[in-house]
Amino acid sequence: MDEIKIKCISFHLLTLNQTPDLEVYHLARNKKKVIIISKDEDYRELVAWKGAPPKLIAIKFGNCPSRLFWEKLKTEIYDAIDKLIYGDLDIFDIK
């Protein structure tokens, strides 16, 4: 796999944490090369209904300590990004 250069910014740093999901979707859609990482099922519905961009990494496991969250995420995040960028997927589930 080629090196993928990614800039990752949280909703909080972008001051979008209080922004409605549909507005975030449209902002991401206008930026083109955006992958949203979220546990929020609304983004799954928006991407499935309105299409990509943006693409989505859907976190499908429940609440857990931060350490366990990152352990689960790091085992699949590179595969998810690769499949979303180079494959035909619009949504990648991490369970």
Contacts in CASP RR format, 6 or more apart in sequence:
PFRMAT RR
TARGET T0000
AUTHOR 0000-0000-0000
METHOD contacts of the structure
MODEL  1
MDEIKIKCISFHLLTLNQTPDLEVYHLARNKKKVIIISKDEDYRELVAWK
GAPPKLIAIKFGNCPSRLFWEKLKTEIYDAIDKLIYGDLDIFDIK
1 78 0 8 1.000
1 82 0 8 1.000
4 78 0 8 1.000
4 81 0 8 1.000
4 82 0 8 1.000
4 85 0 8 1.000
6 81 0 8 1.000
11 17 0 8 1.000
11 19 0 8 1.000
11 24 0 8 1.000
16 24 0 8 1.000
16 27 0 8 1.000
19 27 0 8 1.000
21 40 0 8 1.000
21 42 0 8 1.000
21 43 0 8 1.000
21 46 0 8 1.000
22 46 0 8 1.000
24 36 0 8 1.000
24 43 0 8 1.000
25 36 0 8 1.000
25 43 0 8 1.000
25 46 0 8 1.000
25 47 0 8 1.000
25 50 0 8 1.000
25 54 0 8 1.000
28 34 0 8 1.000
28 36 0 8 1.000
28 53 0 8 1.000
28 54 0 8 1.000
29 50 0 8 1.000
29 53 0 8 1.000
29 54 0 8 1.000
31 53 0 8 1.000
31 54 0 8 1.000
32 53 0 8 1.000
33 53 0 8 1.000
34 53 0 8 1.000
34 54 0 8 1.000
34 55 0 8 1.000
35 54 0 8 1.000
35 55 0 8 1.000
35 56 0 8 1.000
35 57 0 8 1.000
35 81 0 8 1.000
35 84 0 8 1.000
36 43 0 8 1.000
36 47 0 8 1.000
36 54 0 8 1.000
36 55 0 8 1.000
36 56 0 8 1.000
36 57 0 8 1.000
37 56 0 8 1.000
37 57 0 8 1.000
37 59 0 8 1.000
38 56 0 8 1.000
38 57 0 8 1.000
38 58 0 8 1.000
38 59 0 8 1.000
39 58 0 8 1.000
39 59 0 8 1.000
39 60 0 8 1.000
39 62 0 8 1.000
41 58 0 8 1.000
43 56 0 8 1.000
43 58 0 8 1.000
44 56 0 8 1.000
44 58 0 8 1.000
44 91 0 8 1.000
47 54 0 8 1.000
47 55 0 8 1.000
47 56 0 8 1.000
47 90 0 8 1.000
47 91 0 8 1.000
48 90 0 8 1.000
48 91 0 8 1.000
51 90 0 8 1.000
52 90 0 8 1.000
55 84 0 8 1.000
55 89 0 8 1.000
55 90 0 8 1.000
55 91 0 8 1.000
55 92 0 8 1.000
56 90 0 8 1.000
56 91 0 8 1.000
56 92 0 8 1.000
57 77 0 8 1.000
57 80 0 8 1.000
57 81 0 8 1.000
57 84 0 8 1.000
57 91 0 8 1.000
57 92 0 8 1.000
57 94 0 8 1.000
58 91 0 8 1.000
58 92 0 8 1.000
58 93 0 8 1.000
58 94 0 8 1.000
59 73 0 8 1.000
59 94 0 8 1.000
60 93 0 8 1.000
60 94 0 8 1.000
60 95 0 8 1.000
61 69 0 8 1.000
61 72 0 8 1.000
61 94 0 8 1.000
61 95 0 8 1.000
64 72 0 8 1.000
72 94 0 8 1.000
73 94 0 8 1.000
76 94 0 8 1.000
77 94 0 8 1.000
79 92 0 8 1.000
80 92 0 8 1.000
80 94 0 8 1.000
83 89 0 8 1.000
83 92 0 8 1.000
84 90 0 8 1.000
84 92 0 8 1.000
END
